[in-house]
Amino acid sequence: MSNVYDMSGKKKVIFSEKPEMNITYKEIMKIVIEHATEEGCHRIFCYGGIDMCPSEVFRMELIDKKKEQDRCNYESIGCTKCWTEAIKNISCKEV
């Protein structure tokens, strides 16, 4: 959303960007449970899964393994970025 003013000085609100996705922890866990493999769910709920990559949890057609490896190895962003991208991609495919 950005502010734009008309010729008389009145402010207009223009929606030019997609609104950011607000998602709760409950919704994230629902997405994980619905789309994770059986082994992925087992590892998350039995061992914590804190150090797992999304490609280890979800089916391969949902995650781009190459992009995930590039992000972790070269961009040094870490798992939060990978998980955020994975959840966004999966939730967008559902809609």
N, C-alpha and C positions, 0 to 999 in steps of 0.2 A: 504494500500500500504506500502511496506517495502523495504528497500534498501538491496540488496544482491550483494556481490562482487565475481567475478570469480577468478580463479587461477592467472590470469595476472593482477589483481587489477582493472579491469574495472567494473564499477558499472552497475548492472542490476536492472531493476525495476520489481518487482513481485507483481501482484495483488493477495493478499491472503485473503482479507476481502471484504465483501460486501460494496460498497460505501454508505455513509450516505445519507439518503433521504433529499433532499433539496426541501422544499415545501413553496409556498408563502401563504400569508394570504388569497388571493383570492381563491386559490385552497382548502384551509382548509374550507372556508365558503361554497364552492361548495359541498364538501363532506358532510358537516353538513346539508345543505339544501336537498341534494339528499337522505340522509339516516335517517334523523330525523323524528320522528312521528309528526303528525299535532300539537298535544298539545306541544311537545318539541319546535317546531319552533315558536309557538305562545308565549311561555314563554320567549324564547331567545330574540325575536324581540320586544316584548311589555314591558318586565320587565328587560331586560338586560341579564339575565341568568348568571351573573358573579359568582354566588355561586352554580350553578347547577353541578351535577355530570353527566358524560356521560351517565350513565345508566338511567338517568331521561330524556334524550333527544333522544337517539337512541332506536331502537327496541331491545328487550332482546336477540335475537339470535346473535346480533353483539357484545355485551359486556358481559364479565364474571363478574357478579355482586359480587360474592364471592371474587374474586381477587381484585376487586375495593375496597370493604369494608375493606379487610385485609390491603391493601396499605394505605388507609386513616386512619384507626383506630390504626394500630400497627406500621407501618413504619414511620408515620408522615411526609410523603413526600409532600402531598397536592395535590390540583386539577391539577396543571400543569402536573405532572407525569401521572395522570389518563387520561387527555385529550390527551397527547402525545401518550400514548399507544393506546387509542381508535382510533385516527386518523391513526396511523401506521397500526393497525389491519384492519381497514376498507379499507384503500388504498391498502393494500396487497391482500385483498380478491377480489378487483376489477380487478387486473391484471391477 
